[in-house]
Amino acid sequence: MKLPSARAFSSEVDTGSRKENASKQGARAPFRFNRNGKGSSRIALLLFCSLVLLYLILPVLVIVPMSFSSARFLTFPPPSLSLRWYQEYLGNAAWMQATRVTLTVALLTVLIATPLGIASAYAISQSKLRIMRMIHLTLMLPLVVPIIITAVGIFFVYARIGLIATLSGLVLANVMLALPYVVTSVIAGLQSFDATQEMVARSLGMGRLRSFFVVTLPQIKASVVTGSIFAFISAMDETVVGLFISGGQYQPLTKRMFTALRDEIDPTIAAISTLMTAASFLLVLIASTRQKKNA
């Protein structure tokens, strides 16, 4: 049998390697095309998201400069800068009373909605009964039902039981509206938590309640804090329900602002809006930071 020469063998090897490289390049060509397509789609998505964010932030970019205006009425751009309207807000007894009502309602809402939301989320995540799904959907209804319908319903119920223009009525209504945020946040934390740790604690003699507080709660505290912060923001910013059920000395800041806009428009509204926006942004930033630290 005659063996091929070294030159013939090397030429065959070179030919095979060229074919292999050509086949690889042919196989890579569609991948490059797809990768370029993905890159253009990402740019389009980034551009779209940037436009949406700009649309959402644009009112804030207008309100903040107007709050520092020295003019008597709302004007943009402001003719000159001044802290006049912040001083007007801090020195006005009616504004301060509405601020105290808002902060009181928001704090009481957090104190009531947080434990109720934690208990509800824990029961929903632990139980496999079908009724728990119905309870979960019921707790989420304030996020689904239009707020004006909810406000009208609360008004008619409160009118029958005498809770119109009361602090307790405001707190109960805001607890109902804030519960979905706490439940959603805590359920998300429980889903990422290893439930076998609690089962081990209970097998070693701990009761169910004690094992929850000792083992489970410390590991989902970031989700609890996040839910509490969003409950506070929800109670602080609620306007429609407050318009229906608040009155007298128990008017929240949002209703007072709405009344002021109806009667007389001055930059005090812009100053209060700027402070409320800054407070909400700071609270969301705190919640986001805590989530990243515990991730």
FILONU-264563 format. One line per field, with one value per residue: residue number from 1; residue in three letters; x, y, z of N, C-alpha, C, CB in turn. Coordinates in steps of 0.2 Angstrom, whole numbers, plus 5000, padded with zeros to 4 digits. Atoms other than C-alpha are relative to their C-alpha. Glycine has a CB too. Layout:
residues N
i = (NUM,...)
aa = (ALA,...)
n.px = (X,...)
n.py = (Y,...)
n.pz = (Z,...)
ca.px = (X,...)
ca.py = (Y,...)
ca.pz = (Z,...)
c.px = (X,...)
c.py = (Y,...)
c.pz = (Z,...)
cb.px = (X,...)
cb.py = (Y,...)
cb.pz = (Z,...)
This chain:
residues 295
i = (1,2,3,4,5,6,7,8,9,10,11,12,13,14,15,16,17,18,19,20,21,22,23,24,25,26,27,28,29,30,31,32,33,34,35,36,37,38,39,40,41,42,43,44,45,46,47,48,49,50,51,52,53,54,55,56,57,58,59,60,61,62,63,64,65,66,67,68,69,70,71,72,73,74,75,76,77,78,79,80,81,82,83,84,85,86,87,88,89,90,91,92,93,94,95,96,97,98,99,100,101,102,103,104,105,106,107,108,109,110,111,112,113,114,115,116,117,118,119,120,121,122,123,124,125,126,127,128,129,130,131,132,133,134,135,136,137,138,139,140,141,142,143,144,145,146,147,148,149,150,151,152,153,154,155,156,157,158,159,160,161,162,163,164,165,166,167,168,169,170,171,172,173,174,175,176,177,178,179,180,181,182,183,184,185,186,187,188,189,190,191,192,193,194,195,196,197,198,199,200,201,202,203,204,205,206,207,208,209,210,211,212,213,214,215,216,217,218,219,220,221,222,223,224,225,226,227,228,229,230,231,232,233,234,235,236,237,238,239,240,241,242,243,244,245,246,247,248,249,250,251,252,253,254,255,256,257,258,259,260,261,262,263,264,265,266,267,268,269,270,271,272,273,274,275,276,277,278,279,280,281,282,283,284,285,286,287,288,289,290,291,292,293,294,295)
aa = (MET,LYS,LEU,PRO,SER,ALA,ARG,ALA,PHE,SER,SER,GLU,VAL,ASP,THR,GLY,SER,ARG,LYS,GLU,ASN,ALA,SER,LYS,GLN,GLY,ALA,ARG,ALA,PRO,PHE,ARG,PHE,ASN,ARG,ASN,GLY,LYS,GLY,SER,SER,ARG,ILE,ALA,LEU,LEU,LEU,PHE,CYS,SER,LEU,VAL,LEU,LEU,TYR,LEU,ILE,LEU,PRO,VAL,LEU,VAL,ILE,VAL,PRO,MET,SER,PHE,SER,SER,ALA,ARG,PHE,LEU,THR,PHE,PRO,PRO,PRO,SER,LEU,SER,LEU,ARG,TRP,TYR,GLN,GLU,TYR,LEU,GLY,ASN,ALA,ALA,TRP,MET,GLN,ALA,THR,ARG,VAL,THR,LEU,THR,VAL,ALA,LEU,LEU,THR,VAL,LEU,ILE,ALA,THR,PRO,LEU,GLY,ILE,ALA,SER,ALA,TYR,ALA,ILE,SER,GLN,SER,LYS,LEU,ARG,ILE,MET,ARG,MET,ILE,HIS,LEU,THR,LEU,MET,LEU,PRO,LEU,VAL,VAL,PRO,ILE,ILE,ILE,THR,ALA,VAL,GLY,ILE,PHE,PHE,VAL,TYR,ALA,ARG,ILE,GLY,LEU,ILE,ALA,THR,LEU,SER,GLY,LEU,VAL,LEU,ALA,ASN,VAL,MET,LEU,ALA,LEU,PRO,TYR,VAL,VAL,THR,SER,VAL,ILE,ALA,GLY,LEU,GLN,SER,PHE,ASP,ALA,THR,GLN,GLU,MET,VAL,ALA,ARG,SER,LEU,GLY,MET,GLY,ARG,LEU,ARG,SER,PHE,PHE,VAL,VAL,THR,LEU,PRO,GLN,ILE,LYS,ALA,SER,VAL,VAL,THR,GLY,SER,ILE,PHE,ALA,PHE,ILE,SER,ALA,MET,ASP,GLU,THR,VAL,VAL,GLY,LEU,PHE,ILE,SER,GLY,GLY,GLN,TYR,GLN,PRO,LEU,THR,LYS,ARG,MET,PHE,THR,ALA,LEU,ARG,ASP,GLU,ILE,ASP,PRO,THR,ILE,ALA,ALA,ILE,SER,THR,LEU,MET,THR,ALA,ALA,SER,PHE,LEU,LEU,VAL,LEU,ILE,ALA,SER,THR,ARG,GLN,LYS,LYS,ASN,ALA)
n.px = (5004,4996,5002,4999,4994,5001,5003,5007,5004,5000,5004,5007,5002,5002,5007,5005,5000,5004,5007,5002,5001,5006,5007,5000,5001,5006,5005,5000,5003,5007,4999,4998,5006,5004,4997,5001,5007,5001,4998,5004,5006,4999,5000,5007,5003,4997,5003,5007,5000,4998,5005,5006,4998,5000,5007,5002,4997,5001,5004,4996,4995,5003,5002,4995,4998,5005,5001,4996,5002,5002,5006,5006,5004,4996,4998,4994,4995,5001,4996,4994,5000,5002,5002,5006,5005,4999,5001,5008,5003,4998,5003,5007,5002,5005,4996,4997,5005,5001,4994,5000,5005,4997,4995,5003,5004,4995,4996,5005,5001,4995,5001,5006,5000,4994,5001,5005,4997,4996,5004,5004,4995,4998,5006,5001,4994,4999,5006,5002,5007,5002,5003,4995,5000,5005,4998,4995,5003,5004,4996,4997,5005,4999,4996,5003,5006,4998,5000,5006,5005,4998,5001,5008,5002,4998,5004,5006,4999,4999,5006,5005,4998,4998,4993,4998,4996,4997,4993,5000,5003,4995,4995,5002,5000,4993,4997,5003,4997,4992,4999,4997,4993,4997,5001,4996,4993,4998,5001,4994,4995,5001,4998,4993,4997,5000,5005,4997,4997,5005,5002,4994,5001,5006,4999,4995,5004,5003,5007,5000,5000,4993,4996,5001,4997,4993,4996,5003,5001,4993,4997,5004,5001,4999,5007,5004,4999,5002,5008,5002,4998,5005,5006,4999,5000,5007,5005,4998,5002,5007,5004,5007,5004,5001,5004,5007,5002,4997,5003,4999,4993,4996,4999,4993,4996,5002,5007,4999,4997,5005,5005,4996,4999,5006,5002,4995,4993,4994,4995,5000,5001,4994,4995,5002,4999,4993,4998,5003,4997,4994,5001,5001,4994,4995,5003,4999,4993,4998,5003,4996,4993,5001,5001,4993,4995,5003,5001)
n.py = (4994,4994,4995,4993,4996,4994,4994,5002,5001,4994,4996,5002,4997,4993,5000,5002,4995,4995,5002,5000,4993,4997,5002,4996,4993,5001,5001,4994,4994,4999,4998,4993,4997,5000,4996,4993,4999,4999,4994,4995,5000,4997,4992,4997,5001,4995,4993,5000,5000,4993,4995,5001,4997,4992,4998,5001,4995,4993,4996,4999,4995,4993,4998,4998,4993,4995,5000,4995,4994,4995,4997,5001,5006,5005,4998,5004,5000,4995,4994,5000,5005,4998,5005,4996,5004,5005,4997,4999,5007,5002,4995,5000,5005,5005,5005,5004,5005,5005,5004,5005,5005,5004,5004,5004,5005,5004,5004,5005,5005,5004,5004,5005,5004,5004,5007,5003,5003,5006,5006,5002,5002,5006,5005,5002,5004,5007,5004,5003,5000,4995,4994,4996,4996,4995,4995,4996,4996,4995,4995,4996,4996,4992,4998,5001,4996,4993,4997,4996,5005,5002,4994,4999,5005,4998,4994,5002,5004,4996,4996,5004,5002,4994,4999,4994,4995,5002,5003,5007,5001,5000,5005,5006,5000,5001,5006,5004,4999,5001,5007,5004,4999,5004,5007,5002,5000,5006,5006,5000,5002,5007,5005,5001,5002,5007,5001,5006,4998,5000,5007,5003,4997,5003,5007,4999,4998,4993,4999,4997,4993,4999,5001,4995,4994,5001,5003,4997,4993,4996,5001,4996,4994,4995,5000,4997,4993,4997,5000,4995,4994,4999,4999,4993,4995,5001,4996,4993,4997,5001,4994,5001,5002,4994,4995,5003,5002,4996,4994,4997,4999,5006,5000,5002,4995,5000,4997,4993,4998,5000,4994,4994,4999,4998,4993,4996,5004,4997,5005,5005,5007,5003,5002,5006,5005,5002,5003,5007,5004,5001,5005,5007,5003,5002,5006,5005,5001,5003,5007,5003,5002,5006,5006,5001,5003,5006,5005)
n.pz = (5000,5000,4996,5003,4998,4994,5003,5001,4993,4997,5004,4998,4993,5001,5003,4995,4995,5003,5000,4994,4998,5004,4998,4994,5002,5002,4994,4995,5003,4997,4993,5000,5002,4994,4995,5002,4999,4993,4998,5002,4996,4993,5001,5001,4993,4996,5002,4998,4993,4998,5002,4995,4994,5000,4999,4993,4996,5003,4996,4994,5002,5001,4993,4996,5001,4999,4993,4998,5003,4996,5003,4996,5003,5003,5007,5002,4995,4995,5001,4996,4995,4993,4995,4997,4999,4994,4993,4999,4998,4993,4996,5000,4995,5003,5004,4995,4997,5005,5000,4995,5002,5005,4997,4995,5003,5004,4995,4997,5005,5000,4994,5000,5006,5000,4998,5004,5006,4999,4998,5006,5005,4998,5000,5007,5003,4996,5001,5007,5001,5006,4997,4999,5006,5000,4996,5003,5005,4997,4998,5006,5004,5001,5005,5006,5001,5000,4994,4999,4998,4993,4996,5000,4995,4993,4998,4999,4994,4995,4998,4996,4993,4996,5000,5004,4997,4994,5001,5000,5007,5005,4999,5002,5007,5003,4998,5005,5006,4999,4999,5005,5000,4995,5001,5006,4998,4996,5004,5004,4996,4998,5006,5000,4993,5000,4995,4996,4994,4995,4998,4996,4993,4997,4998,4994,4994,5001,5002,5007,5000,4998,5005,5005,4998,4999,5006,5006,5000,5001,5007,5004,4997,5005,5003,4995,5000,5006,5000,4995,5003,5005,4996,4998,5005,5002,4996,5001,5006,5002,5001,5002,4994,4995,5002,4998,4993,4995,4999,4994,4998,5002,5007,5002,5004,5007,5001,4999,5006,5005,4998,5001,5008,5003,4998,5002,5002,4998,5000,4994,5002,5003,4995,4996,5005,5000,4994,5000,5005,4997,4994,5004,5004,4995,4997,5005,5001,4994,5002,5005,4998,4995,5004,5003,4995,4997,5006)
ca.px = (5000,5007,5007,5004,5019,5021,5017,5001,4996,5000,4990,4975,4976,4976,4961,4952,4956,4950,4934,4932,4935,4923,4909,4913,4912,4896,4888,4894,4886,4868,4874,4882,4866,4856,4868,4867,4848,4848,4859,4848,4833,4841,4845,4827,4821,4833,4827,4809,4812,4821,4807,4794,4805,4807,4788,4786,4799,4795,4781,4794,4807,4794,4787,4803,4809,4792,4792,4807,4799,4797,4782,4765,4757,4764,4775,4788,4802,4803,4808,4820,4823,4816,4812,4796,4784,4792,4792,4773,4770,4780,4772,4754,4744,4731,4745,4754,4738,4735,4753,4751,4735,4744,4759,4748,4737,4753,4762,4746,4743,4760,4758,4742,4745,4762,4758,4742,4751,4764,4752,4741,4757,4763,4746,4745,4762,4761,4743,4738,4720,4710,4701,4718,4719,4703,4709,4724,4714,4703,4717,4724,4707,4712,4725,4713,4697,4697,4700,4685,4674,4683,4681,4662,4660,4670,4660,4643,4649,4656,4640,4630,4642,4647,4666,4665,4678,4686,4704,4700,4690,4705,4717,4706,4703,4722,4726,4714,4723,4741,4738,4742,4759,4764,4757,4765,4782,4782,4776,4791,4802,4795,4797,4815,4817,4821,4806,4816,4825,4809,4804,4821,4818,4801,4807,4820,4806,4801,4783,4777,4775,4793,4801,4793,4800,4817,4821,4809,4806,4825,4828,4813,4815,4821,4804,4795,4803,4800,4781,4780,4789,4777,4762,4768,4770,4752,4744,4754,4749,4731,4720,4703,4698,4702,4692,4676,4678,4689,4684,4684,4701,4705,4709,4725,4738,4732,4714,4720,4731,4716,4705,4719,4721,4702,4701,4718,4734,4750,4767,4764,4757,4773,4783,4773,4773,4792,4794,4782,4790,4807,4801,4794,4810,4820,4809,4810,4829,4830,4819,4830,4846,4840,4835,4852,4861,4850,4851)
ca.py = (5000,5017,5030,5049,5060,5074,5088,5079,5076,5094,5101,5090,5096,5114,5111,5103,5117,5130,5121,5120,5139,5143,5133,5141,5158,5153,5147,5163,5175,5173,5175,5192,5197,5193,5201,5217,5216,5214,5229,5240,5234,5238,5256,5258,5251,5263,5278,5273,5271,5288,5297,5289,5294,5312,5313,5307,5319,5334,5340,5339,5349,5363,5363,5364,5380,5388,5384,5396,5410,5427,5431,5432,5419,5403,5408,5398,5402,5412,5430,5428,5416,5417,5406,5417,5403,5390,5403,5406,5387,5385,5401,5397,5388,5380,5372,5366,5358,5349,5343,5336,5327,5320,5314,5307,5297,5291,5285,5276,5268,5261,5255,5246,5240,5233,5219,5216,5214,5203,5191,5191,5188,5174,5165,5166,5160,5145,5139,5129,5131,5139,5151,5159,5164,5172,5182,5187,5193,5203,5211,5217,5225,5243,5242,5236,5245,5263,5275,5286,5270,5265,5283,5284,5267,5272,5288,5279,5267,5280,5291,5276,5273,5291,5291,5306,5319,5309,5304,5286,5286,5292,5280,5265,5270,5272,5256,5247,5256,5253,5234,5228,5236,5228,5211,5211,5216,5203,5189,5193,5192,5175,5167,5170,5164,5146,5140,5124,5135,5139,5121,5116,5129,5122,5104,5110,5115,5133,5138,5144,5162,5162,5154,5167,5181,5173,5165,5172,5190,5195,5188,5197,5213,5222,5217,5223,5240,5242,5238,5250,5264,5262,5261,5278,5286,5279,5287,5303,5306,5300,5313,5306,5297,5312,5323,5312,5308,5321,5338,5350,5350,5333,5338,5330,5341,5335,5340,5357,5359,5355,5368,5381,5377,5380,5396,5404,5398,5404,5396,5389,5374,5372,5373,5360,5349,5350,5345,5330,5324,5326,5316,5302,5301,5300,5286,5276,5278,5272,5256,5253,5254,5242,5230,5231,5228,5213,5205)
ca.pz = (5000,4995,5008,5004,5003,5017,5004,4999,5017,5022,5007,5012,5030,5024,5013,5027,5039,5026,5024,5042,5045,5030,5038,5055,5047,5039,5055,5064,5051,5057,5075,5071,5062,5077,5089,5079,5079,5097,5099,5089,5099,5115,5109,5104,5121,5130,5120,5123,5142,5143,5134,5146,5161,5155,5153,5171,5178,5167,5179,5194,5184,5181,5199,5208,5200,5202,5221,5222,5213,5220,5209,5217,5205,5197,5183,5174,5172,5189,5187,5202,5216,5234,5249,5252,5249,5260,5274,5270,5271,5288,5295,5291,5305,5293,5282,5298,5305,5288,5289,5306,5301,5286,5296,5310,5298,5288,5304,5311,5294,5294,5312,5308,5290,5293,5305,5296,5280,5287,5295,5279,5268,5279,5280,5261,5257,5270,5266,5250,5253,5238,5250,5253,5235,5236,5251,5242,5227,5239,5247,5230,5225,5230,5217,5204,5207,5202,5216,5213,5215,5231,5238,5234,5243,5258,5259,5259,5272,5283,5282,5289,5304,5308,5303,5291,5295,5309,5311,5314,5297,5288,5296,5292,5274,5271,5280,5267,5253,5260,5263,5246,5246,5262,5257,5240,5247,5261,5250,5238,5253,5259,5242,5243,5261,5264,5274,5280,5293,5302,5301,5309,5323,5326,5327,5340,5352,5346,5345,5328,5333,5342,5327,5315,5325,5329,5312,5298,5302,5303,5286,5278,5287,5271,5263,5278,5278,5260,5262,5277,5267,5252,5265,5272,5255,5250,5265,5263,5245,5245,5238,5231,5247,5258,5247,5251,5269,5278,5284,5298,5308,5301,5283,5276,5267,5250,5252,5259,5243,5232,5241,5239,5220,5218,5228,5224,5215,5223,5223,5241,5232,5222,5238,5247,5231,5231,5249,5247,5231,5240,5255,5243,5233,5249,5256,5240,5239,5257,5252,5237,5246,5260,5246,5238,5254,5259,5241)
c.px = (5004,4998,5001,5006,4998,4997,4993,4996,4999,4995,4992,4998,4998,4994,4995,4999,4996,4993,4997,4999,4994,4993,4999,4997,4992,4995,5000,4996,4993,5000,5002,4994,4995,5002,4999,4993,4998,5003,4996,4993,5001,5001,4993,4996,5002,4997,4993,4999,5002,4995,4994,5002,5000,4993,4998,5003,4999,4996,5005,5005,4997,4998,5005,5003,4995,4999,5005,4999,4998,4994,4994,4996,5005,5002,5007,5003,4999,5004,5006,4998,4999,4998,4993,4994,5001,4999,4992,4997,5001,4996,4992,4997,4995,5004,5003,4995,4999,5006,5000,4995,5003,5005,4997,4997,5005,5003,4995,4998,5006,5000,4995,5001,5006,4999,4994,5002,5005,4997,4996,5005,5002,4995,4999,5005,5001,4994,4999,4993,4997,4997,5006,5002,4995,5001,5005,4998,4996,5004,5003,4995,5001,5005,4997,4994,5001,4999,4994,4994,5001,4998,4992,4998,5001,4995,4993,5000,5001,4994,4995,5003,5003,5008,5002,5004,5002,5007,5000,4997,5006,5005,4997,4999,5007,5003,4997,5004,5008,5001,5003,5007,5004,5000,5004,5008,5002,4999,5006,5006,5000,5001,5007,5003,4999,4996,5002,5003,4995,4998,5005,4999,4994,5001,5005,4996,4997,4993,5000,5001,5008,5004,4999,5004,5008,5004,4997,5001,5007,5002,4995,4999,5001,4993,4995,5001,4998,4992,4998,5002,4994,4993,5000,4999,4992,4996,5002,4997,4993,4996,4992,4996,4999,4995,4992,4999,5004,4997,5001,5008,5004,5000,5007,5003,4997,4993,5001,5003,4995,4995,5004,5001,4993,4999,5005,5006,5006,5006,5001,4999,5006,5005,4998,5001,5007,5002,4997,5003,5007,5000,4999,5006,5005,4998,5001,5007,5002,4998,5005,5007,5000,4999,5006,5005,4998,5000,5006)
c.py = (5006,5005,5007,5003,5006,5006,4999,5000,5007,5004,4998,5003,5008,5001,4999,5006,5006,4999,5001,5008,5003,4998,5003,5007,5001,4999,5007,5006,5002,5003,5008,5004,5001,5004,5008,5002,5001,5007,5006,5000,5003,5007,5003,4999,5005,5006,5000,5001,5007,5005,4999,5003,5008,5002,5000,5006,5007,5004,5002,5006,5007,5002,5003,5007,5005,5001,5006,5007,5006,5004,4998,4994,4995,5002,4996,5003,5006,5006,5001,4995,5002,4994,5003,4995,4994,5003,5001,4993,4999,5005,5000,4994,4995,4995,4996,4995,4995,4996,4995,4995,4995,4995,4995,4994,4995,4995,4994,4995,4995,4995,4994,4995,4996,4993,4996,4997,4994,4994,4998,4996,4993,4994,4998,4996,4993,4996,4998,5000,5005,5006,5006,5004,5005,5006,5004,5005,5006,5005,5005,5004,5007,5002,4999,5004,5008,5004,5004,4995,4998,5006,5001,4994,5001,5005,4998,4996,5004,5004,4996,4999,5006,5001,5005,5005,4998,4997,4992,4997,5000,4995,4993,4999,4999,4994,4995,5001,4998,4992,4996,5001,4996,4992,4998,5000,4994,4993,4999,4998,4992,4995,4999,4998,4992,4998,4994,5003,5001,4993,4997,5003,4997,4993,5000,5002,5007,5000,5003,5007,5002,4999,5005,5006,4999,4999,5004,5007,5003,4999,5003,5007,5006,5001,5004,5007,5003,5001,5006,5007,5002,5001,5008,5005,5000,5005,5008,5004,4999,5006,4999,4998,5006,5005,4998,5000,5004,5007,5003,5001,4994,5000,4999,5006,5000,5003,5008,5003,5000,5006,5006,5001,5002,5007,5005,4996,5005,4995,4996,4993,4997,4998,4994,4994,4998,4996,4993,4996,4998,4994,4993,4997,4998,4993,4994,4998,4996,4992,4997,4998,4994,4994,4998,4997,4993,4995,4995)
c.pz = (5000,5004,4997,5002,5005,4997,4999,5006,5003,4996,5002,5007,4999,4997,5005,5005,4997,5000,5007,5003,4996,5003,5007,4999,4998,5005,5004,4997,5003,5007,5000,4998,5006,5006,4998,5000,5007,5003,4998,5004,5007,5000,5000,5007,5005,4998,5002,5008,5002,4998,5005,5007,5000,5000,5007,5004,4998,5005,5007,4998,4999,5007,5005,4999,5002,5008,5003,4997,5005,4998,5005,4998,4997,4993,4999,4993,5005,4998,5004,5006,5007,5004,5003,5001,5004,5007,5001,5002,5008,5005,5000,5004,4996,4996,5005,5003,4995,5000,5006,4999,4995,5003,5005,4997,4996,5005,5003,4995,5000,5006,5000,4994,5000,5003,4997,4994,5001,5002,4994,4995,5002,5000,4992,4997,5003,4998,4992,4999,4994,5003,5001,4994,4999,5005,4997,4995,5003,5003,4995,4997,5000,4995,4993,4999,5000,5006,5002,5003,5007,5005,5001,5005,5007,5003,5002,5007,5006,5002,5004,5008,5003,5000,4995,5004,5007,4998,4999,4993,4995,5001,4997,4992,4997,5002,4994,4993,5000,5000,4994,4999,5005,4998,4994,5002,5004,4997,4996,5005,5003,4995,4999,5006,5000,5006,5005,5007,5005,5002,5005,5007,5004,5003,5006,5006,5000,4998,4993,5000,5002,4994,4994,5002,5001,4993,4993,4999,4999,4993,4994,5002,4994,4996,5004,5000,4994,4999,5004,4997,4994,5003,5002,4994,4997,5004,5000,4994,4998,5000,5000,5006,5005,4998,5002,5008,5006,5000,5007,5002,4998,4992,4999,4995,4992,4998,5001,4993,4994,5001,4998,4992,4997,5002,4997,4998,5001,5000,5007,4998,4997,5005,5004,4995,5000,5006,5000,4995,5003,5005,4997,4997,5005,5003,4995,4999,5006,4999,4995,5002,5005,4996,4997,5005,5003,4994,5000)
cb.px = (4995,5000,5004,4994,5003,5007,5004,4999,5004,5007,5001,5000,5006,5006,5000,5002,5007,5003,4999,5004,5007,5000,5001,5006,5004,4999,5003,5007,5000,4996,5005,5006,4997,4999,5007,5002,4996,5003,5007,4998,4997,5007,5004,4996,5001,5008,5001,4996,5004,5007,4997,4999,5007,5003,4996,5001,5008,4997,4994,5004,5003,4994,4996,5006,5002,4993,5002,5008,4994,5006,4999,4995,4996,4996,5002,4999,5007,5002,4996,5001,5006,4995,5005,4998,4998,5008,5003,4997,5003,5007,5002,4997,4996,4996,5005,5003,4993,4999,5006,4998,4994,5003,5006,4995,4996,5005,5002,4993,4999,5007,4999,4993,5000,5006,4998,4994,5003,5005,4995,4997,5006,5002,4994,4999,5007,5000,4994,5004,4996,4995,4997,5007,5000,4993,5002,5006,4996,4996,5006,5003,4993,5003,5006,4997,4995,4995,5006,4998,4999,5007,5003,4997,5003,5007,4999,4996,5005,5006,4997,4999,5005,4998,5003,4994,4995,4996,5005,4995,4994,5004,5001,4993,4997,5004,4997,4993,5000,5002,4994,4996,5002,4997,4992,4999,5002,4995,4994,5001,5001,4993,4997,5004,4996,5007,4993,5004,5004,4994,4999,5007,4999,4994,5004,5006,5004,5005,4996,4993,4996,5002,4999,4993,4997,5001,4998,4993,4997,5005,5000,4993,5005,5005,4998,5000,5008,5002,4997,5004,5007,4999,4999,5007,5004,4998,5001,5007,5005,4997,5002,5000,5003,5007,5000,4999,5003,5008,4992,4997,5000,4997,4998,5001,5007,5000,4995,5005,5006,4996,4998,5007,5001,4994,5000,5001,4999,4999,5007,4995,4994,5003,5000,4992,4997,5004,4997,4992,5001,5004,4994,4994,5003,5001,4993,4997,5004,4997,4993,5000,5003,4994,4994,5003,5000,4994,5000)
cb.py = (5000,5002,5000,5004,5003,5001,5001,4994,4996,5004,4999,4992,4999,5004,4995,4994,5002,5002,4993,4997,5003,4998,4992,5000,5003,4995,4994,5002,4999,4994,4996,5001,4997,4993,4999,5001,4994,4994,5001,5000,4993,4997,5002,4996,4993,4999,5000,4994,4995,5001,4998,4993,4997,5002,4995,4993,4998,5000,4997,4994,4998,4999,4994,4995,5002,4997,4994,4998,4999,5006,4998,5006,5003,4993,5007,4993,5000,4997,5006,5007,4995,5006,4998,5005,4997,4998,5007,5002,4995,5000,5006,4999,5004,5004,5004,5004,5004,5003,5005,5004,5003,5004,5004,5004,5003,5004,5004,5004,5004,5004,5004,5003,5005,5003,5001,5004,5006,5002,5002,5006,5004,5001,5003,5007,5004,5001,5004,4993,5002,4996,4999,4997,4995,4997,4997,4995,4996,4997,4997,4995,4998,5002,4995,4992,4999,5004,5004,5003,4994,4999,5006,4999,4993,5002,5005,4996,4994,5004,5002,4994,4994,5000,4993,5002,5007,4994,5002,4997,5004,5007,4999,4999,5006,5006,4997,5001,5007,5003,4997,5002,5008,5001,4998,5005,5007,5000,5000,5006,5004,4999,5003,5007,5003,4997,4998,4996,5007,5004,4996,5002,5008,5001,4997,5004,5000,5005,5004,4998,5003,4997,4993,5001,5003,4995,4993,4997,5002,4997,4992,4996,5002,4998,4993,4997,5001,4995,4994,5000,5000,4994,4996,5001,4998,4993,4998,5001,4997,4995,5004,4995,4994,5003,5001,4994,4993,5001,5000,4997,5000,4993,5007,4994,4999,4992,4998,5001,4995,4993,5000,4999,4993,4995,5000,5006,4999,5004,5004,5003,5000,5005,5006,5001,5002,5006,5004,5001,5004,5006,5002,5001,5006,5005,5001,5002,5007,5002,5001,5005,5007,5001,5001,5006,5005,5000,5004)
cb.pz = (5006,4992,5007,5001,4994,5003,4994,4996,5005,5000,4993,5000,5005,4995,4994,5004,5002,4993,4997,5005,4998,4993,5002,5004,4995,4995,5004,5001,4993,4999,5003,4995,4994,5003,5001,4993,4997,5005,4997,4993,5000,5003,4994,4995,5003,4999,4992,4998,5003,4996,4993,5001,5002,4993,4995,5002,4999,4994,5003,5002,4993,4996,5003,5000,4993,4997,5003,4999,4995,5000,4993,5000,4995,5000,5000,4999,4997,5007,5001,5004,5000,5000,5005,4995,4993,4999,5000,4993,4996,5000,4999,4992,5005,4995,4996,5006,5001,4994,5000,5007,4997,4994,5003,5004,4994,4996,5006,5002,4993,5000,5006,5000,4994,5003,5008,4999,4996,5006,5005,4996,4999,5008,5002,4995,5002,5007,5002,4999,5006,4996,5006,5002,4994,5002,5007,4997,4996,5006,5004,4995,5003,5007,5000,5000,5007,4994,5001,4994,4996,5001,4997,4994,4997,5000,4995,4995,5000,4999,4993,4997,4999,5006,4998,4996,5001,5003,5006,5005,4999,5001,5007,5003,4997,5003,5007,4999,4998,5006,5002,4993,5001,5007,4998,4994,5004,5006,4995,4997,5006,5003,4994,4998,5005,5001,4998,4996,4998,4997,4994,4997,4999,4996,4994,4999,5006,4996,5005,4997,5006,5006,4997,4999,5007,5005,4999,4999,5006,5005,4998,4999,5005,4995,4998,5007,5001,4994,5002,5006,4997,4995,5006,5003,4994,5000,5007,5001,4995,5005,4994,4995,5003,5000,4993,4997,5002,4998,4999,5006,5008,5002,4997,4997,5000,4997,5005,5006,4998,5000,5007,5003,4997,5003,5007,5006,4992,5006,4999,5005,4995,4995,5005,5002,4993,4999,5006,4998,4994,5002,5004,4995,4996,5005,5002,4993,5000,5006,4998,4994,5004,5005,4995,4997,5007,5003,4993)
